[in-house]
Each structure stands twice: as C-alpha cells, then as structure tokens.
Amino acid sequence: MIQSMTGFGKSITQLPSKKVTVEIKSLNSKNLDVNARIPSQYREKELQLRNTISKSLTRGKVDFSLFVEVTGEETTASVNRGVVRNYMQQLKSIVDGDETELLKMAVRMPDAVTTEREEIDESEFKAIEAAVIEALEEINQFRTDEGEALEKDLKLRVNNIEALLQEVLRIDPERVEAVKERLRKGVADLKENVDENRFEQELVYYIEKFDITEEKVRLENHLAYFNESINSQDSNGRKLGFISQEMGREINTIGSKSNYAPMQQLVVQMKDELEKIKEQLLNVL
C-alpha cells in the first residue's frame, strides 16, 4: 500500500471563547520540511506541535497553519488613552479636522493599542493538539486515497513494460536472423572467398555479444520486485525509485544491444513507460 505526499487536512474546534482552525497541506519533497504559521502567543508550543506533525508525516513539504479567533467578550488588548489623546492633540496642531476622523487616525498610530501577554491555558492547548491530530488523520486519509490512484497507474505501467518485454523476446529470433543475413550480405559484397567454418565462429561470437538473455532475466526480476514492494504494508517511494533505476539500466542495455529497428521501437516504448513511472514516484511517500 503506497501513499501520496500530496494531501490536505483541516479541523475546526470551538472553545468557550475562541474558534480554533487547523489547516495542514503537503506537497512532495525528498525530506520532511515543515513551515508553521502560528499566532505569537502560541510560539512557545511550536516545537511540541512540530514533533506531533513529524511523527505522523514522515516526508513532504508541509504547510501548517493555526488560526485562533476570539469569539467571546474576553480580550487582552486595550486602548492606551493617554497615547491616543496625545496623538489627537498633535494632529489638531497640524490640521483642523473632525474629532471622529482624528480619532480614527490616532488609533492607527504606534502604541495606541497595547496587548498583554496571555499565558496558554493547558486545557486550551490540549484542545488545539486534538485539532492538530484530527487534521493529521484527515491528511493521511487524503494521502492514502491519492496513493490508491497512484498505485493503479504504476501497476499499469509495469504491466505495459512486461508486455513490451515479451514482445521483444518474441521478435528476438527474427533479429538474430536479420543480423546474420546482414553480415552475410556484407561479406558477399566484398566479393571475397571466406572460410565458412571461421565465418560461423565469428558469427556466433558476434551474436553472443548482442545476446539479451541476462538483461531479460534481470528486468523480469526487477519488475517482479517492484510489484512485490508496491504491495507491501509500508509506503516506500525511495525504494521503488531505486528499483526503477535498475529497470532503466536493463532497458537501456537491451536498446544498445538490439541493433534491430523493430526491437529498438519497443525499447523506446518501454523507456516512455518507465519515465511515467519515475514521474509518479516523485509524489510517492
């Protein structure tokens, strides 16, 4: 079972005087990279929240956002009346304006509103943690659902490569005969008498150099190992990536040895399927 690194999770929790919204979004990345947006009063808990996220999401570029909206009458902000009056007097000395308009300008000035630092209530933070865990469960389910679609596509590509390999093996005898005929014609064009026995020995040596039996066996093993790994309990995109690299080596070697246009065309199709596999694996956890 594989998982995608792309996902989204959201949780909303209503506290007595606050509304807590947690959003977690992830994209593909080689390692875990967490970008956190947290209100300043909760910064002291950031490391704890990051640890909670890292235990659940092992890889991916993760954007974590915590929004806290005060819905009750409680507030830690207060108007600094003396500062506001001073601002209004200075503004009056510059321009003769309406008191209401001057007040609107004054409250926008620095230090017009002060905010007392509020200590984090443990019960409130436990509710926030629960919201984070709920969002993580949602994003992991999203990743699993995306992984199912990825798995179907990857298995289709692997089956396509297997079918193309069987077609390569089917036309391999034709290739050998075509190579032999090309060599015989080349010798005939030279209009030279040759030792038939020596020619046959050289022909066998030449054909053996272009034999693809070993590559065929190794590629079949890699395809089987890929399917075995994709069906395992753990999602391991790195492992599948390594296997796909080995598959590419064997396909490239078959292409370089083929020396026969119909087989080379099949190899090109195999390479195309493999490239699609590699593109999809970039998003596998």
N, C-alpha and C positions, 0 to 999 in steps of 0.2 A: 504494500500500500504506500503510495507516494503522496506527498503534499506539495502544493504550490507555495511559493514565497509571497505571492500576491494575496492580500486579504484586507478586510475591514471589519472592525468590531466597535460597537457603541453601547453604552449603558447610561441610563438616567436614573438618579436616585433623589428622592425628595426627603430632605431633612426638615425638622420643625421650622427652621427659619432660612434654610438655604436649599438651592437646587444644584445638585452636582451632576455634571455631564462629563463622561469619559469617552474619548474617541481614540482608536488605535488603527493606524493604517500601515501596511507593509508592502514593500517592493523588493525585487531581487537584489541581492548583494552577496559578495563572497563570504562575508562575516556578519556578525550582528552589530548594527550601528543604530543606536537609539538616540533620537532627537526629541527632547522633552520640553514641552511648554507648560509651565506650572505657575500659578499665582505666587507672588513673592512670599506670602505668609506661610506657604507650604514647602518652601525650598529646603528646609531642614530635613524633610522626609523624602527628598528626591532620590537619594541613594537607595533607600528601602524600596521605593516604587520601581526603580530601575532593576533591582535584584529580582523582584517579583516578575517583571517582564522577561528578564533574561532566562529565568527558569522555565518559562513557557514557550518563548520564541527563541530558538537556537540560532537562526540565521535570518538575514534580511535587513533592509534599510527601513527602520521603524520610526514613524512619527507618532509620538504620544502626546495627547493634549488633555489637560484637566481644566475644566471651566467651572467656577463656583459663583453662583448668582444668589445674592441676598434677596429673599422673598418676604422676610418678616420686617418688623419695625426696628430691629436692632441694627445699629451701625457704629463703626469705630471712627468714622470721620466727623469732624466738627469744624464750624466756620470760625476762623480766627478774627474776631470782631475788630480788635484794635488795628490789625494789619489792614483789614478791608477799609475801615474809616480813613486811615492814613492815605491809602491809595486814592480814595474818592476825593480827599482834600487836594492832593497833588494834581489830580485830573481836572478839578474845578479851576485850579490856577492856570491851567493850560487852555481850557475850553469851557464855555458856559453851556452846559448841557442838562438834560433832564436827569433827575436823581435816579430813576429806574435804569436808564441807559448807562449811567456812570457805575451803578452797582453791578450790572452785567459785565462791564469791563473789569471792574476791580476783582471780582471773584475768580477771574481767569488768571490773575497775576500770581507769581510765585508765593508760596506760603500762605495764601488766602484760606486754604483748607488744609487742616492737619489730620493725620491718621495715626491713631495709637496702634502699636503693635499688639496683635491679638494672639494669645497663646493657643496652640492647637489642642482642642479637646480630644482625648483618646477615643472616646466613643464615636466622635465625628470622623476621626481618621480611620477607624475600623470600617465604618460605612463606606468611606472612599476606597479603601482597599478591596472591599467586597465588590464595589462597582468596577474596579480595575480587573478583578478576576473574572467577573461576568463578561466584560468586553473581550478579555483574552480568550474565553471559551467560545465566544461568537466568532472571533477572527480565526481561531483554529478550525472551527467547523467550516468557515468560508474557505480556508486553505485546503481542507480535506475534499470539499466539493469540487474545487478547481483542480485538485490533484487527480480526481477520477477522470475528468475530461482529458488531462494531460496523459494519463496512463493509457487510455484508449488510443490516443493518437500515436504514442510511442510504440505501442504493440503493433499497430497497423504498419508503421514504418519498418519495424524489424521484420514483420512477416513479408513485406514487399521486398526487402533485401534478400531474405531467404528464397523467395520465389525467383528473383533475378539470378541468384547464385545457382539454383537448379537449372535455369535456362542456360547459364554459362557452361555448366557441366554437360548439358545435352548437346551443345554445338561444339564441345571441345574436340571430339573425333574429326569433325569437319575442318576445324582449324589446323589440326596436325596434318591432315591430308593436303590442305591448301599450302601449308609451309613446305611440305615435301615436294609438291608439284612446282612451287615457285623456285626451289633450289635446283630441281632437275632442269627446268627451263633455262635457268641461268647458266648452268653448265653446258647445256646444248647450244646456247647462243655463243659460247666461247669456241665452239667447234673443235673441242679438244677431246682426245680419247682419254678416258679415266678408268682407273681400276675400280670395277664395280664393288668389290668387297670393301676396298678402302673408302669408297664413297658412302656405302651403307654405314660403316663405322662412324664416319664423320657426321652423317645424317642423324644417327642415334644420339651422338654426343650433343649435337645442336638442338635436337628436340628435347633432350633431357634438361638443357639449360632453360627451356621455356615451359617446363612442366609445372602445373599449378596445384598438384595434389596436396602438398603441405599447406599451402595458403588456404585451400578449400577446407581442409580439416580444421585449421586454426580458426578460420572465420566462422565455421559452424559452431565451434566450441564457444567463441565469444558471443554469438547470437543466443545460444542456449543459456550462458551465464548471465547475459543481460536480462532475459526473461525470468530467470530464477531470482535475480536481485530485485527486479521491479515488483515481484510478488511477495517479497519478504515483509516482515512486520514493520521494519524500520524504513523511513524515507531517507535515502542517501543519494542525493544528487551528485555529490563529488565522485562516489564510487561508480555510478552509471556513466559519468563523464570520462573516467579513466578507461572504462570498458569500450566506450565509443571511440576513443583514440586508438585503441588496439584494433578495433574493427577497421578503422580508416587505414591503418598500416597494411593490413592484408588486402584490402580492396585496391589500394594504390599499387601494391606489388603485382596483383593479378593484372591490372591495367598495363603495367610496364612490360609484363611477360607475354601479354596476349598476342601482339603482332598480327592481329586479325580484326578487320574493321567491325564485323557484326558483334564480336565479343567486346570490343572497346566501347561500342554503343551501350551495351548492357552495363559495363563498368561505370559509364557516365551517369546512367540512371541510378545505380547503387550509390554513387557519390552524392547525388542530389537528395536521395532519401536520407543519407547519413547527415547531411548538412541540416536538414529539417529536424532531425533528432537532436543535434547539438544545439540548435536554436531553442528548442523546447526545454532542454536540460538546464539552460541558464536560469530558468524560473522554478526548477525543482529543488525543494528543500534538501 
